[in-house]
Amino acid sequence: MTSFATTIGELDWTAITAQLDSEGYAVLPRLLDADHAHELARAARASNALRRMALDSADLGRGDLLYFDAQLPQPWAQWRTVFYRHLAPVANRWNEALNVAYRYPEEPEAFLAHNRQAGQTKAQSHVNRLRADDYLALHQRNHGEHVFPLQVVTLLTQPGKDFTGGEFVMTEQRPRMQSRPMVVPLGAGDAAIIATGQRPFKGSSGYYRVNLKHAISRVREGERIGVELSFHDAPDEAQQQAAFNLQA
């Protein structure tokens, strides 16, 4: 099996960190080769083990989210571990800039232990499966006391071949300014690190918070399959849709 620890470790983390600071996201091209991406897409289609949530049942769009349980399958389990180790220093620096006292542990299991102590036990990582006319509304996954400020998304099917439409988009809201839209270009096997909800932005008077949400535009034809990997869990007393904060 490919060592994603090696592959992810060899990424240009200086450049990635700089883009996360300036834009709130960073694209990682071809983290999976196209064949592996399509193999994972086929496995997602065939799986009966994933918990399904219809987006229209929670007024979150149209299509299906297929949730992993707490024990992620490969390669997602390895991705979450390795990405967390590289992103925890970024998350801690962001907290410091925003005068947030909490510091993220070096290892993901220690952070998930904090989640469990706070009653956050509902896994959030999932496959999103969208067909013609399906879409995912603007949202954030920042529900709970312990929220990791970054997450990873990846696309498993090829735009222009397997589907059309279905662009991954983000909005950024700065105080007293109009929302800024961003289209994040993804191909099959590409991943992106994105801000979960808030991130620091350095202005003329110091750092302040900017608010980010993400969505998937309407699929026009075909089938779009992607994965959204979260590093924190949602509170177990909440309904699954409470993990979303929709655009007002």
N, C-alpha and C positions, 0 to 999 in steps of 0.2 A: 504494500500500500504506500502511496506517496506520503512522504513526511511533510505534512503541512507546517509542522513546527519549524522545519528548515526553510520552506518556501516563504512563510510569513515573516520569519526572522530576517530574511535577506531583503525584504522590502526597504525602500528608502524612507525610514521613519522620520528623518528630519524634514523631508519634503511633505510627508503625510501630515505631520503635526502642524506644519506651517499652514497647510490648506485648511485643516480643521479649525485652526484659530481664525483664519480670515473668512472662510465661507461656511463653516458648519458641516462640511462633508468633504470626503476625499474618495475618488474612484480608484479602484484597484483592478486594472484590466487583466483579463485572462487568468484569474486566480485558479479557475478550473479549466481544463481543456474542454472543447466543445463536446467531445464524445462522453466524457465523464458527466458533464452538465446534463446532457440528454438522458443518460442512464439514470441519474438521480431524479429527473423529471418523470421518467417511466415508472420508477419505484414509487414515487408519490402518487401517481395515478392509480397504481395497483394496490396500494396499502389499504387494508381494512382496519388497521390498528389506530390510525390517527383520529382524534376527536374532531368532528366537523361542526363548524358554526356557519350558518348562512348569514351573509352580511345584511341582507334585507330584513332579517328578523330583528336586528338591532338598529335599523335605520342608518347603517354604515356604508351603504352602497349596494352593489349586487355582485354575487359570486360566492365563493366558499373560502373559509380559512380552515385549515386542517392542522390541529394543534398536536405537537409532540408532547409526550409526558416528561417527567422530570429527568429520566434517563435518555438523553439525546442519542440518536443513532449516529454512526460515522457517516460523513466526515464532520458533522456539526458539533459533536462533543469535543473533538480535538480543536476545531476552529474556536469554540467558545473559550476553552482553556488558554490557548496560545494568544488569541486576540486580547483577552482580558489582561494578561501579563504585560502586554505592550501598551494597553490603553489606560491601565490604572494610574500610571504617573501623569498622563494627560488629565485624567479626571481629577486627580488630587491638585494639580496646578490650577485647574478651572475653579475648584472649590476655594482654593487660597485666594484667587483673584476676586471672587465674589464674597469673601469673608464668611464662608461656610466652614464650620469647625470640623465636620466629619472628614475623615481620611479613609480611603478605600484600602483594604488589605492587599498584600501582594498576590495572593492566590484566590481564585474564584470561589473555592469551597468555603473559605473563611468568610467571604462576603455573603454567600448564600446562607451561611449559618446565621448571620445578622438578619437576613430576610426572614428566616424561620422564627427567630426570636421575636420579630415584629409581627408575626402572623401572616407573612407573605409566603405562600406555599403553592400558588397556582401558576404553573409554567406558562410562559407567554410566547416562546419561540414556535413558529408555525410555517407551514407552506401556504402561500396564497395562490389560488387557482381561479383564473378569470377567463371567461369565454366571451363571445360576441355580445356587446352591449353591457358587459360587466365593468365595474369600476370600484375603487376603494376611496372613500371620502377622506378629506384632510383629518388627521388625528395625531395624537401623541400617546405614547405608552409610558406615562409618568405617574401611575397610580401607586401609592404606597409610601411608607416612611423612608425606605432605602431604595433610591432610584439611581441606577447607573446612567450617567449623562450621555453615553454613546451606545450605539448598537450597529449591527452589521446586516446589510441586505444583499442578496445576490439574485441574479436572473438565470434560470435554467433553460429557457427556450429562446429562440433566435428571432429578434424583430425583423420584419420584412419577409421572413420565411415561414415561421410557425404562427405568427400573429402580426397584425398591424394595429396601430394605436398603442394604448397601454404604456405611455411614458411614465417614468418615475419622476414625480415633481415634489418640490418643497416650497414652503413659504417662510419668510423670516419677517418678524414684526419687531421693529425698534421703537422705543418710546417716542410718541408724538410724530411718527412717520407712517406713511402708507406701507402695507405689506409688500415685500419684495419676492416675486416668484422666481424659482430656479428650476430648470429642467436638468435632471441628472442623467447623462447618457449611459446606458447599460446595454451590453450585448450578452449573448449566451456565455456563461462562465465568468462574467465580470461581477465584482462585488463592490460595495461602497460602504464606508464607515460614515454614519450620519449622527448628528446630535439628536438625542432622545426628545428633549423638550427645550431646555434653556442652556445657553452658553454665555461666557463673558465676551464682551466686545470693548476694546479700549478706545475711549473717546478723549476729548481734550481735557476733561476733568477727572480722568481715571476710568476704571472698568464699570460697566453697567450690564444688565441682563438683556439679551435678545431672546425672543421666543420663536421656536421653529416647529413646524408641523410638516407631515409628509402624506402623500397620496399616490394613487395610480390612476391615470386618466382612463377614459372609456376605451375598452378594446373594441376595435371596429370589426375585425375578422380573426378567426383562428382561436388559439388557446395560449394564454400567458401563464407560466408557472414560475414562481419565485419563492424565496425563503427569507424570512425575517428572523434574525437571531438576537434575542434579548439576553442581557446579563443579569437582570433582576426578575423576581417573580412578583405576581400581583397578590393583593390580599385575598385570602381564601374566603372571606365573608362576602366579598363583592361578586356580583354577577360578572361574567366575562366581559360584557360590553362596558362595564364601569372602568376598565383599563384604558378606554379611549376617552379623550377630551376632544369633542368635535368643534370644528370652526363654527363660531356663532354666526 
